[in-house]
Amino acid sequence: MMECCRHPMPPEFSQEERLEIENLKMHKQDLLDDIQKLKWEIETVMAEIQDFESAEETKVLERGKQFCSGKKKFNMDPKKGLNYLVENALVERNPQSIAEFLYKEEGLNKTAIGDFLGEREEMHLQILKAFVELHEFSDLNLVQALRQFLWSFRLPGEAQKIDRMMEAFATRYCECNRDMFQSTDTCYILSFAIIMLNTSLHNPNVKDKTTQERFISMNRGINNGEDLPNELLTKLFESIRNEPFKIPEDDGNDLTHTFFNPDREGWLLKLGGRVKTWKRRWFILTDNCLYYFEYTTDKEPRGIIPLENLCVKEVNCTRKPYCLELYNPNSKGQKIKACKTETDGRVVEGKHQSYMICASSAGERDSWIEAIRASITKDPFYDLVSVRKKKVINSAQQDLPQQST
């Protein structure tokens, strides 16, 4: 092939020059061949890089989808959601990594975070400690620190969980402000006093508002037997009076305050009124009412059950163990006055003559029965909130469509 391309040499070139020219031509062809090989190799490498980048992009997208799915699972069930994230190597199974996930990640339900942090298992206690240590309280007064802390989650309804979380807060605050109080107990007690003050001053159901003088008086002697400075207590009081705590997921709905610190909350199964199927619902017990939601992230309940005139008892159910029943002992056979929201947004009257609810264990069932009975018999508290409850129910019933019963 090379010979076919040769041209006759001009006669003026010597034999040595002609050989040199031939060698140069051969060398040129070798270089062209090498260049072509390099082009092919570059194309091959570029294709491999593109395939790799495409595969990596697919992996990133897939991990992003897994992460979003894990957050949704966490919001529905914190323990299962976190297990999913750990199993897919999205979060490390250690207190620091989990705490940072709970503290920094957007899109997590604040109720789910609070419920998870309040658990008493050793791993949860370590996570709570790491979570609180991510907060920097140095040079903040106690109200400022509480505002920051209570915005990062929602306080659960169970007293033992609240106790553990507030104990961790008090310890951290005193670490950041070593000369403020004589002990963490002082910080712990005063923190609760501030939270109760916030409820007293800003919950419309509380008629007897705490005064500055009463707030100072109720905190006498809590600093290891000594009084805290009046100036400090006055400053804390005025801070709360001027601006209430901002509650996570507050959408301006007047029900928000209701759900801030419920008597009890958790997942239960509820038997349908018309269609007898069991559905998982998030229940909140507060203000002598039982509210239920489809998801913990919902800002409005799917249903409201006023506990006025109702009783609760343990019942045996053949298919579902650990059941309890809400019923009206004085109006058997009649529908309980309650309301629910249909999937199309319509508010309708409940269709239950009694409510059958199933817990996950005998202990959980008994705890719910105890909490509901305590709420029903809480007469002074009921007097404060009954007007608003009736307003909620009456307002819902005014919107009822004309339906046959």
Backbone hydrogen bonds in HBPLUS format (Angstrom, degrees):
<---DONOR---> <-ACCEPTOR-->    atom                        ^
c    i                          cat <-CA-CA->   ^        H-A-AA   ^      H-
h    n   atom  resd res      DA  || num        DHA   H-A  angle D-A-AA Bond
n    s   type  num  typ     dist DA aas  dist angle  dist       angle   num
A0005-CYS N   A0002-MET O   3.14 MM   3  5.39 139.7  2.31 101.3 112.3     1
A0006-ARG N   A0003-GLU O   3.14 MM   3  5.24 162.0  2.17 105.5 111.1     2
A0013-PHE N   A0010-PRO O   3.24 MM   3  6.12 169.3  2.25 126.2 128.0     3
A0018-ARG N   A0014-SER O   2.94 MM   4  6.21 158.2  1.99 151.8 157.8     4
A0019-LEU N   A0015-GLN O   3.07 MM   4  6.35 156.2  2.13 146.7 152.8     5
A0020-GLU N   A0016-GLU O   2.95 MM   4  6.22 154.0  2.02 144.4 151.9     6
A0021-ILE N   A0017-GLU O   2.89 MM   4  6.16 156.9  1.95 150.7 156.6     7
A0022-GLU N   A0018-ARG O   2.97 MM   4  6.21 158.2  2.02 146.1 152.0     8
A0023-ASN N   A0019-LEU O   2.89 MM   4  6.17 156.1  1.94 148.5 155.0     9
A0024-LEU N   A0020-GLU O   2.88 MM   4  6.19 152.1  1.96 146.1 153.9    10
A0025-LYS N   A0021-ILE O   2.94 MM   4  6.22 157.5  1.99 151.5 157.2    11
A0026-MET N   A0022-GLU O   2.98 MM   4  6.26 157.5  2.03 148.6 154.8    12
A0027-HIS N   A0023-ASN O   2.84 MM   4  6.06 154.4  1.90 145.4 153.2    13
A0028-LYS N   A0024-LEU O   2.77 MM   4  6.01 153.0  1.84 147.6 155.4    14
A0029-GLN N   A0025-LYS O   2.97 MM   4  6.26 158.0  2.02 146.5 151.9    15
A0030-ASP N   A0026-MET O   2.93 MM   4  6.23 154.5  1.99 145.6 152.9    16
A0031-LEU N   A0027-HIS O   2.88 MM   4  6.21 154.9  1.94 148.1 155.0    17
A0032-LEU N   A0028-LYS O   2.89 MM   4  6.21 157.8  1.94 151.7 157.8    18
A0033-ASP N   A0029-GLN O   2.87 MM   4  6.14 155.4  1.94 148.9 155.6    19
A0034-ASP N   A0030-ASP O   2.86 MM   4  6.17 153.8  1.93 146.0 153.7    20
A0035-ILE N   A0031-LEU O   2.78 MM   4  6.06 155.2  1.84 150.2 157.5    21
A0036-GLN N   A0032-LEU O   2.94 MM   4  6.20 157.3  1.99 146.6 152.3    22
A0037-LYS N   A0033-ASP O   2.96 MM   4  6.27 156.2  2.02 146.8 153.4    23
A0038-LEU N   A0034-ASP O   2.85 MM   4  6.14 156.7  1.90 149.4 156.1    24
A0039-LYS N   A0035-ILE O   2.85 MM   4  6.17 153.8  1.92 149.5 156.9    25
A0040-TRP N   A0036-GLN O   2.96 MM   4  6.30 161.8  1.99 150.2 154.4    26
A0041-GLU N   A0037-LYS O   2.85 MM   4  6.16 157.8  1.90 149.4 156.2    27
A0042-ILE N   A0038-LEU O   2.74 MM   4  5.97 159.5  1.78 152.7 158.5    28
A0043-GLU N   A0039-LYS O   2.83 MM   4  6.08 162.1  1.86 153.5 158.5    29
A0044-THR N   A0040-TRP O   2.88 MM   4  6.12 153.3  1.95 144.9 152.7    30
A0045-VAL N   A0041-GLU O   2.82 MM   4  6.10 162.3  1.85 152.3 156.8    31
A0046-MET N   A0042-ILE O   2.77 MM   4  5.95 163.7  1.79 154.1 158.9    32
A0047-ALA N   A0043-GLU O   2.93 MM   4  6.07 154.5  2.00 142.7 149.7    33
A0048-GLU N   A0044-THR O   2.92 MM   4  6.22 153.9  1.99 145.0 152.8    34
A0049-ILE N   A0045-VAL O   2.79 MM   4  6.11 154.0  1.85 150.6 158.2    35
A0050-GLN N   A0046-MET O   2.85 MM   4  6.09 161.8  1.88 149.5 154.4    36
A0051-ASP N   A0047-ALA O   2.86 MM   4  6.11 156.4  1.92 146.4 153.3    37
A0052-PHE N   A0048-GLU O   2.81 MM   4  6.05 154.2  1.87 145.8 153.5    38
A0053-GLU N   A0049-ILE O   2.70 MM   4  5.96 167.7  1.72 157.6 160.7    39
A0054-SER N   A0050-GLN O   2.82 MM   4  5.91 156.6  1.87 144.7 151.9    40
A0055-ALA N   A0051-ASP O   2.84 MM   4  6.03 152.5  1.92 141.9 149.9    41
A0056-GLU N   A0052-PHE O   2.73 MM   4  6.03 156.9  1.79 152.4 159.4    42
A0057-GLU N   A0053-GLU O   2.78 MM   4  5.94 156.5  1.84 146.6 153.5    43
A0058-THR N   A0054-SER O   2.89 MM   4  6.08 152.9  1.96 141.8 149.6    44
A0059-LYS N   A0055-ALA O   2.86 MM   4  6.15 149.9  1.95 142.4 151.2    45
A0060-VAL N   A0056-GLU O   2.81 MM   4  6.12 158.4  1.86 151.1 156.6    46
A0061-LEU N   A0057-GLU O   2.87 MM   4  6.10 165.5  1.89 151.0 154.8    47
A0062-GLU N   A0058-THR O   2.80 MM   4  5.96 154.9  1.86 144.6 152.5    48
A0063-ARG N   A0059-LYS O   2.75 MM   4  5.99 157.1  1.81 150.8 157.1    49
A0064-GLY N   A0060-VAL O   2.80 MM   4  6.02 149.3  1.89 145.4 154.8    50
A0065-LYS N   A0061-LEU O   2.92 MM   4  6.22 152.9  1.99 145.7 152.6    51
A0066-GLN N   A0062-GLU O   2.85 MM   4  6.15 157.0  1.90 146.1 153.2    52
A0067-PHE N   A0063-ARG O   2.77 MM   4  5.95 152.9  1.84 145.4 152.9    53
A0068-CYS N   A0064-GLY O   2.97 MM   4  6.23 161.4  2.00 148.1 152.5    54
A0069-SER N   A0065-LYS O   2.86 MM   4  6.06 158.6  1.90 148.5 155.3    55
A0070-GLY N   A0066-GLN O   2.75 MM   4  5.96 150.3  1.83 144.9 153.7    56
A0071-LYS N   A0067-PHE O   2.94 MM   4  6.25 150.8  2.03 147.6 154.7    57
A0072-LYS N   A0068-CYS O   3.03 MM   4  6.31 157.9  2.08 148.3 154.1    58
A0073-LYS N   A0069-SER O   2.88 MM   4  6.15 155.9  1.94 147.9 155.1    59
A0074-PHE N   A0070-GLY O   2.85 MM   4  6.07 149.8  1.94 142.1 150.9    60
A0075-ASN N   A0071-LYS O   2.94 MM   4  6.23 156.0  2.00 147.2 152.9    61
A0076-MET N   A0072-LYS O   3.09 MM   4  6.38 140.6  2.25 141.1 151.5    62
A0076-MET N   A0073-LYS O   3.16 MM   3  5.09 125.2  2.48  92.4 106.4    63
A0077-ASP N   A0073-LYS O   2.74 MM   4  5.90 165.5  1.76 157.0 161.4    64
A0081-GLY N   A0077-ASP O   2.86 MM   4  5.93 165.4  1.88 167.1 171.8    65
A0082-LEU N   A0078-PRO O   2.94 MM   4  6.04 158.7  1.98 148.6 153.6    66
A0083-ASN N   A0079-LYS O   3.01 MM   4  6.19 157.2  2.06 146.0 152.5    67
A0084-TYR N   A0080-LYS O   3.00 MM   4  6.22 154.5  2.06 146.6 153.2    68
A0085-LEU N   A0081-GLY O   3.08 MM   4  6.38 156.5  2.13 145.5 151.4    69
A0086-VAL N   A0082-LEU O   2.91 MM   4  6.15 157.9  1.96 152.6 158.4    70
A0087-GLU N   A0083-ASN O   2.86 MM   4  5.98 165.9  1.88 151.9 156.2    71
A0088-ASN N   A0084-TYR O   3.09 MM   4  6.23 139.8  2.26 141.8 151.6    72
A0090-LEU N   A0085-LEU O   2.82 MM   5  5.07 161.2  1.85 169.1 162.9    73
A0089-ALA N   A0086-VAL O   2.96 MM   3  5.01 157.4  2.01 113.0 114.0    74
A0094-ASN N   A0092-GLU O   2.90 MM   2  5.67 134.2  2.11 104.6  91.1    75
A0098-ILE N   A0094-ASN O   3.08 MM   4  6.25 171.6  2.09 166.7 169.3    76
A0099-ALA N   A0095-PRO O   2.85 MM   4  5.88 159.0  1.90 147.6 154.2    77
A0100-GLU N   A0096-GLN O   2.97 MM   4  6.16 160.3  2.01 150.2 154.9    78
A0101-PHE N   A0097-SER O   3.04 MM   4  6.27 152.4  2.12 143.0 150.8    79
A0102-LEU N   A0098-ILE O   2.97 MM   4  6.28 159.0  2.02 152.1 157.0    80
A0103-TYR N   A0099-ALA O   2.89 MM   4  6.06 149.7  1.99 147.8 156.8    81
A0104-LYS N   A0100-GLU O   2.84 MM   4  5.68 163.6  1.86 150.1 153.8    82
A0105-GLU N   A0101-PHE O   3.12 MM   4  5.33 152.3  2.20 131.0 138.5    83
A0113-ILE N   A0109-ASN O   3.05 MM   4  6.42 153.8  2.12 150.2 158.0    84
A0114-GLY N   A0110-LYS O   3.05 MM   4  6.23 166.6  2.07 144.7 147.8    85
A0154-ARG N   A0110-LYS O   3.01 MM  44  5.27 147.7  2.12 122.9 113.3    86
A0115-ASP N   A0111-THR O   2.92 MM   4  6.13 159.9  1.97 150.5 156.3    87
A0116-PHE N   A0112-ALA O   2.95 MM   4  6.09 157.0  2.01 146.7 152.7    88
A0117-LEU N   A0113-ILE O   2.88 MM   4  6.08 167.7  1.89 159.1 162.3    89
A0118-GLY N   A0114-GLY O   3.16 MM   4  6.16 140.0  2.33 141.2 150.0    90
A0119-GLU N   A0116-PHE O   3.35 MM   3  5.83 169.1  2.36 113.9 117.2    91
A0124-HIS N   A0121-GLU O   3.00 MM   3  5.30 116.9  2.41 104.5 119.8    92
A0125-LEU N   A0121-GLU O   2.97 MM   4  6.32 151.9  2.05 153.5 162.6    93
A0126-GLN N   A0122-GLU O   3.00 MM   4  6.31 152.9  2.08 150.3 157.0    94
A0127-ILE N   A0123-MET O   2.95 MM   4  6.23 151.9  2.03 144.8 153.1    95
A0128-LEU N   A0124-HIS O   2.82 MM   4  6.03 159.4  1.86 149.7 155.2    96
A0129-LYS N   A0125-LEU O   3.02 MM   4  6.23 157.1  2.07 142.7 148.5    97
A0130-ALA N   A0126-GLN O   2.99 MM   4  6.24 162.0  2.02 146.7 151.4    98
A0131-PHE N   A0127-ILE O   2.76 MM   4  5.94 153.3  1.83 150.5 159.0    99
A0132-VAL N   A0128-LEU O   2.92 MM   4  6.13 163.0  1.95 153.6 156.8   100
A0133-GLU N   A0129-LYS O   3.05 MM   4  6.22 150.8  2.13 143.6 152.0   101
A0134-LEU N   A0131-PHE O   3.17 MM   3  5.39 151.9  2.26 102.1 110.5   102
A0135-HIS N   A0132-VAL O   3.03 MM   3  5.56 160.0  2.07 113.3 119.8   103
A0140-LEU N   A0137-PHE O   3.12 MM   3  5.51 149.8  2.22 140.5 134.9   104
A0145-ALA N   A0141-ASN O   3.02 MM   4  6.30 161.2  2.05 158.9 164.7   105
A0146-LEU N   A0142-LEU O   2.91 MM   4  6.09 158.5  1.96 147.2 153.3   106
A0147-ARG N   A0143-VAL O   2.87 MM   4  6.11 154.2  1.94 150.5 157.5   107
A0148-GLN N   A0144-GLN O   3.18 MM   4  6.49 159.4  2.22 146.4 150.8   108
A0149-PHE N   A0145-ALA O   2.90 MM   4  6.14 165.5  1.92 153.2 157.6   109
A0150-LEU N   A0146-LEU O   2.80 MM   4  5.78 175.4  1.80 156.3 157.9   110
A0152-SER N   A0149-PHE O   3.16 MM   3  5.64 152.6  2.24 111.2 118.6   111
A0162-ILE N   A0158-GLU O   3.06 MM   4  6.38 164.9  2.08 156.9 161.4   112
A0163-ASP N   A0159-ALA O   2.87 MM   4  6.06 157.6  1.92 150.5 157.1   113
A0164-ARG N   A0160-GLN O   3.11 MM   4  6.36 160.7  2.15 145.2 148.7   114
A0165-MET N   A0161-LYS O   3.03 MM   4  6.27 163.3  2.06 153.7 158.3   115
A0166-MET N   A0162-ILE O   2.87 MM   4  5.99 162.8  1.89 156.7 161.2   116
A0167-GLU N   A0163-ASP O   2.95 MM   4  5.99 147.5  2.06 144.3 153.3   117
A0168-ALA N   A0164-ARG O   3.07 MM   4  6.28 155.2  2.14 142.4 148.4   118
A0169-PHE N   A0165-MET O   2.97 MM   4  6.25 151.6  2.06 140.2 148.5   119
A0170-ALA N   A0166-MET O   2.92 MM   4  6.08 165.2  1.94 146.0 149.4   120
A0171-THR N   A0167-GLU O   3.04 MM   4  6.23 159.2  2.08 147.1 152.6   121
A0172-ARG N   A0168-ALA O   3.07 MM   4  6.26 162.2  2.10 147.6 152.1   122
A0173-TYR N   A0169-PHE O   2.84 MM   4  6.07 165.0  1.86 159.8 164.2   123
A0174-CYS N   A0170-ALA O   3.03 MM   4  6.16 163.3  2.06 148.2 152.3   124
A0175-GLU N   A0171-THR O   3.05 MM   4  6.27 141.0  2.21 140.0 150.9   125
A0175-GLU N   A0172-ARG O   3.14 MM   3  5.02 122.2  2.49  92.0 106.9   126
A0176-CYS N   A0172-ARG O   3.04 MM   4  6.35 149.8  2.13 149.2 156.7   127
A0177-ASN N   A0173-TYR O   2.90 MM   4  6.08 132.7  2.12 142.1 156.0   128
A0180-MET N   A0177-ASN O   3.25 MM   3  5.67 168.4  2.26 119.2 120.8   129
A0188-TYR N   A0184-THR O   2.81 MM   4  6.02 158.1  1.86 152.8 159.5   130
A0189-ILE N   A0185-ASP O   2.90 MM   4  6.10 168.9  1.92 155.6 157.1   131
A0190-LEU N   A0186-THR O   2.98 MM   4  6.10 168.6  1.99 152.3 156.0   132
A0191-SER N   A0187-CYS O   2.88 MM   4  5.92 148.3  1.98 142.6 151.5   133
A0192-PHE N   A0188-TYR O   3.23 MM   4  6.53 158.5  2.27 148.3 152.3   134
A0193-ALA N   A0189-ILE O   3.00 MM   4  6.29 154.0  2.07 146.0 154.1   135
A0194-ILE N   A0190-LEU O   2.92 MM   4  6.17 147.2  2.03 145.9 153.9   136
A0195-ILE N   A0191-SER O   3.02 MM   4  6.35 157.2  2.07 147.8 153.8   137
A0196-MET N   A0192-PHE O   2.88 MM   4  6.11 163.6  1.91 154.2 158.5   138
A0197-LEU N   A0193-ALA O   2.87 MM   4  6.00 144.8  2.00 136.1 146.6   139
A0198-ASN N   A0194-ILE O   2.88 MM   4  6.16 154.3  1.94 148.3 154.6   140
A0199-THR N   A0195-ILE O   3.14 MM   4  6.48 156.1  2.19 145.9 151.3   141
A0200-SER N   A0196-MET O   2.89 MM   4  6.12 161.1  1.92 148.7 154.3   142
A0201-LEU N   A0197-LEU O   2.87 MM   4  6.05 164.4  1.90 158.6 161.5   143
A0202-HIS N   A0198-ASN O   3.00 MM   4  5.90 151.3  2.08 145.3 152.8   144
A0203-ASN N   A0199-THR O   2.90 MM   4  5.12 145.8  2.02 138.8 140.9   145
A0206-VAL N   A0203-ASN O   3.05 MM   3  5.75 159.0  2.10 122.7 128.1   146
A0215-PHE N   A0211-THR O   2.92 MM   4  6.17 157.7  1.97 150.0 156.3   147
A0216-ILE N   A0212-GLN O   2.99 MM   4  6.24 159.6  2.03 151.1 155.8   148
A0217-SER N   A0213-GLU O   2.93 MM   4  6.09 158.8  1.97 144.9 151.5   149
A0218-MET N   A0214-ARG O   2.81 MM   4  5.96 160.0  1.85 153.9 158.1   150
A0219-ASN N   A0216-ILE O   3.24 MM   3  5.42 147.5  2.36 100.7 110.1   151
A0220-ARG N   A0217-SER O   3.19 MM   3  5.41 157.7  2.24 116.6 114.7   152
A0225-GLY N   A0221-GLY O   3.15 MM   4  4.29 132.0  2.40 129.9 127.3   153
A0223-ASN N   A0226-GLU O   3.02 MM   3  4.91 149.2  2.11 165.3 155.6   154
A0226-GLU N   A0223-ASN O   3.11 MM   3  4.91 161.7  2.15 103.0 106.6   155
A0232-LEU N   A0229-PRO O   3.08 MM   3  5.35 121.8  2.43 102.2 115.5   156
A0233-LEU N   A0229-PRO O   3.21 MM   4  6.63 164.9  2.23 157.0 159.1   157
A0234-THR N   A0230-ASN O   2.81 MM   4  5.93 157.0  1.87 150.3 157.4   158
A0235-LYS N   A0231-GLU O   2.98 MM   4  6.12 157.0  2.04 143.5 149.4   159
A0236-LEU N   A0232-LEU O   3.02 MM   4  6.33 157.2  2.07 151.8 157.9   160
A0237-PHE N   A0233-LEU O   2.89 MM   4  6.06 160.3  1.93 147.9 153.6   161
A0238-GLU N   A0234-THR O   2.92 MM   4  6.11 167.2  1.94 153.5 156.5   162
A0239-SER N   A0235-LYS O   3.05 MM   4  6.17 149.5  2.15 141.3 149.4   163
A0240-ILE N   A0236-LEU O   3.18 MM   4  6.48 159.0  2.23 150.4 154.2   164
A0241-ARG N   A0237-PHE O   2.89 MM   4  6.12 162.6  1.92 153.9 159.8   165
A0242-ASN N   A0238-GLU O   2.91 MM   4  5.95 155.1  1.98 144.3 150.1   166
A0243-GLU N   A0239-SER O   3.12 MM   4  6.19 142.3  2.26 137.3 146.9   167
A0250-ASP N   A0247-ILE O   3.13 MM   3  5.59 128.3  2.41 148.4 144.6   168
A0256-THR N   A0253-ASN O   3.02 MM   3  5.69 167.9  2.04 120.6 124.5   169
A0258-THR N   A0255-LEU O   2.93 MM   3  5.04 118.9  2.31  98.9 115.4   170
A0259-PHE N   A0255-LEU O   3.25 MM   4  6.66 143.0  2.40 151.7 160.9   171
A0259-PHE N   A0256-THR O   3.11 MM   3  5.45 127.6  2.39 103.4 115.3   172
A0260-PHE N   A0257-HIS O   3.23 MM   3  5.19 163.5  2.26 103.4 108.3   173
A0263-ASP N   A0285-LEU O   2.73 MM  22  5.47 137.9  1.90 154.5 168.5   174
A0264-ARG N   A0285-LEU O   3.37 MM  21  5.18 151.4  2.45 134.0 137.2   175
A0285-LEU N   A0264-ARG O   2.76 MM  21  5.18 173.0  1.76 166.5 165.9   176
A0266-GLY N   A0283-PHE O   2.98 MM  17  5.46 146.6  2.10 146.5 154.1   177
A0283-PHE N   A0266-GLY O   2.83 MM  17  5.46 164.9  1.85 157.8 153.7   178
A0268-LEU N   A0281-ARG O   2.97 MM  13  5.62 162.6  2.00 162.1 167.3   179
A0281-ARG N   A0268-LEU O   2.85 MM  13  5.62 171.2  1.86 173.7 176.7   180
A0269-LEU N   A0358-CYS O   2.95 MM  89  4.91 175.9  1.95 150.5 151.9   181
A0358-CYS N   A0269-LEU O   2.79 MM  89  4.91 161.9  1.83 142.6 148.3   182
A0270-LYS N   A0279-LYS O   2.86 MM   9  5.38 160.6  1.90 144.5 149.4   183
A0279-LYS N   A0270-LYS O   2.96 MM   9  5.38 159.5  2.01 140.9 146.2   184
A0271-LEU N   A0356-MET O   3.03 MM  85  5.55 168.3  2.04 166.8 166.8   185
A0272-GLY N   A0277-THR O   2.95 MM   5  5.43 154.7  2.02 141.0 148.7   186
A0277-THR N   A0275-VAL O   2.81 MM   2  5.80 134.0  2.02 111.4  96.6   187
A0282-TRP N   A0293-PHE O   2.85 MM  11  4.96 159.4  1.89 143.7 147.9   188
A0293-PHE N   A0282-TRP O   2.81 MM  11  4.96 149.7  1.90 133.8 143.9   189
A0284-ILE N   A0291-TYR O   2.82 MM   7  5.15 158.8  1.87 147.9 152.4   190
A0291-TYR N   A0284-ILE O   2.88 MM   7  5.15 173.7  1.88 157.9 157.0   191
A0286-THR N   A0289-CYS O   3.06 MM   3  5.53 162.2  2.09 160.3 164.7   192
A0289-CYS N   A0286-THR O   2.88 MM   3  5.53 149.7  1.97 121.8 130.6   193
A0307-LEU N   A0288-ASN O   3.08 MM  19  5.68 167.4  2.09 152.3 151.1   194
A0290-LEU N   A0305-ILE O   2.90 MM  15  5.00 162.8  1.93 137.0 142.8   195
A0305-ILE N   A0290-LEU O   2.80 MM  15  5.00 157.3  1.85 145.8 153.1   196
A0292-TYR N   A0303-GLY O   3.07 MM  11  5.42 158.6  2.12 146.0 147.5   197
A0302-ARG N   A0292-TYR O   2.74 MM  10  5.84 140.9  1.89 143.0 156.1   198
A0303-GLY N   A0292-TYR O   3.22 MM  11  5.42 149.7  2.31 148.8 149.7   199
A0298-ASP N   A0295-TYR O   3.18 MM   3  5.44 158.2  2.23 106.2 112.7   200
A0341-THR N   A0302-ARG O   2.62 MM  39  5.03 150.7  1.70 149.3 153.7   201
A0304-ILE N   A0339-CYS O   2.91 MM  35  5.59 158.4  1.96 157.4 161.2   202
A0339-CYS N   A0304-ILE O   3.28 MM  35  5.59 158.3  2.33 148.9 154.5   203
A0310-LEU N   A0307-LEU O   3.05 MM   3  5.25 165.2  2.07 126.9 127.5   204
A0311-CYS N   A0327-TYR O   2.72 MM  16  5.46 156.9  1.77 162.2 170.4   205
A0327-TYR N   A0311-CYS O   2.97 MM  16  5.46 159.8  2.01 148.4 154.5   206
A0313-LYS N   A0325-GLU O   3.07 MM  12  5.45 146.1  2.19 140.9 151.4   207
A0325-GLU N   A0313-LYS O   2.82 MM  12  5.45 155.8  1.88 155.9 164.2   208
A0315-VAL N   A0323-CYS O   3.18 MM   8  5.54 170.3  2.19 126.9 128.6   209
A0359-ALA N   A0322-TYR O   2.95 MM  37  5.49 177.1  1.96 153.3 153.1   210
A0324-LEU N   A0357-ILE O   2.82 MM  33  5.41 156.5  1.88 158.6 165.6   211
A0357-ILE N   A0324-LEU O   2.95 MM  33  5.41 175.8  1.95 166.3 167.1   212
A0326-LEU N   A0355-TYR O   2.88 MM  29  4.95 158.5  1.92 141.2 148.3   213
A0355-TYR N   A0326-LEU O   2.88 MM  29  4.95 157.7  1.93 141.4 148.8   214
A0331-SER N   A0328-ASN O   3.37 MM   3  5.56 156.9  2.42 105.8 112.1   215
A0334-GLN N   A0331-SER O   3.24 MM   3  5.77 162.7  2.27 131.1 133.7   216
A0336-ILE N   A0352-HIS O   2.74 MM  16  5.94 166.4  1.76 168.1 166.4   217
A0350-GLY N   A0338-ALA O   2.88 MM  12  5.14 171.6  1.89 126.4 126.1   218
A0340-LYS N   A0348-VAL O   2.91 MM   8  5.56 159.1  1.95 158.1 163.8   219
A0348-VAL N   A0340-LYS O   2.85 MM   8  5.56 163.2  1.88 166.3 170.7   220
A0342-GLU N   A0346-ARG O   2.75 MM   4  5.27 168.6  1.77 163.4 163.1   221
A0345-GLY N   A0342-GLU O   2.95 MM   3  5.30 161.7  1.99 115.4 118.7   222
A0365-ARG N   A0361-SER O   2.99 MM   4  6.22 162.0  2.03 148.0 153.2   223
A0366-ASP N   A0362-ALA O   2.93 MM   4  6.13 165.1  1.96 151.1 154.8   224
A0367-SER N   A0363-GLY O   2.96 MM   4  6.15 151.6  2.04 143.6 151.6   225
A0368-TRP N   A0364-GLU O   2.98 MM   4  6.25 157.0  2.04 151.3 156.8   226
A0369-ILE N   A0365-ARG O   2.96 MM   4  6.24 162.2  1.99 153.8 158.8   227
A0370-GLU N   A0366-ASP O   2.93 MM   4  6.11 162.0  1.97 147.3 152.2   228
A0371-ALA N   A0367-SER O   2.92 MM   4  6.11 158.4  1.97 145.9 152.0   229
A0372-ILE N   A0368-TRP O   2.83 MM   4  6.01 161.8  1.86 155.1 159.8   230
A0373-ARG N   A0369-ILE O   2.93 MM   4  6.08 163.3  1.96 150.2 155.1   231
A0374-ALA N   A0370-GLU O   2.96 MM   4  6.14 154.5  2.03 143.3 150.7   232
A0375-SER N   A0371-ALA O   2.95 MM   4  6.18 148.9  2.05 141.5 150.1   233
A0376-ILE N   A0372-ILE O   2.90 MM   4  6.14 156.4  1.95 151.4 157.7   234
A0377-THR N   A0373-ARG O   3.06 MM   4  6.24 154.7  2.13 148.3 153.9   235
A0378-LYS N   A0375-SER O   3.31 MM   3  5.18 161.2  2.35  99.9 105.1   236
A0379-ASP N   A0377-THR O   2.84 MM   2  5.49 133.3  2.06 107.8  93.3   237
A0382-TYR N   A0378-LYS O   2.85 MM   4  6.01 154.1  1.92 155.0 163.7   238
A0383-ASP N   A0379-ASP O   2.92 MM   4  6.18 153.8  1.99 156.7 162.4   239
A0384-LEU N   A0380-PRO O   3.36 MM   4  6.71 145.2  2.49 140.8 148.8   240
A0384-LEU N   A0381-PHE O   3.12 MM   3  5.26 125.3  2.43  97.5 111.1   241
A0385-VAL N   A0381-PHE O   3.29 MM   4  6.62 144.5  2.42 146.3 155.3   242
A0385-VAL N   A0382-TYR O   3.16 MM   3  5.33 126.3  2.46  99.2 112.4   243
A0386-SER N   A0382-TYR O   2.81 MM   4  5.58 134.2  2.02 157.3 166.5   244
A0389-LYS N   A0385-VAL O   3.01 MM   4  6.26 162.0  2.05 158.5 164.3   245
A0390-LYS N   A0386-SER O   2.91 MM   4  6.08 166.1  1.93 153.7 156.9   246
A0391-LYS N   A0387-VAL O   3.03 MM   4  6.24 148.5  2.14 140.1 149.3   247
A0392-VAL N   A0388-ARG O   2.89 MM   4  6.20 154.3  1.95 150.1 156.1   248
A0393-ILE N   A0389-LYS O   2.97 MM   4  6.28 168.3  1.99 158.0 159.8   249
A0394-ASN N   A0390-LYS O   2.77 MM   4  5.81 165.7  1.79 149.7 154.8   250
A0395-SER N   A0391-LYS O   2.87 MM   4  5.85 156.8  1.92 143.3 150.1   251
A0396-ALA N   A0392-VAL O   3.00 MM   4  6.20 152.9  2.08 142.8 150.3   252
A0397-GLN N   A0393-ILE O   2.86 MM   4  6.12 158.2  1.91 153.5 159.5   253
A0398-GLN N   A0394-ASN O   2.99 MM   4  6.18 140.0  2.15 143.2 153.1   254
A0399-ASP N   A0396-ALA O   3.11 MM   3  5.41 140.3  2.27 101.8 112.8   255
A0400-LEU N   A0397-GLN O   3.12 MM   3  5.04 162.3  2.15 102.2 107.0   256
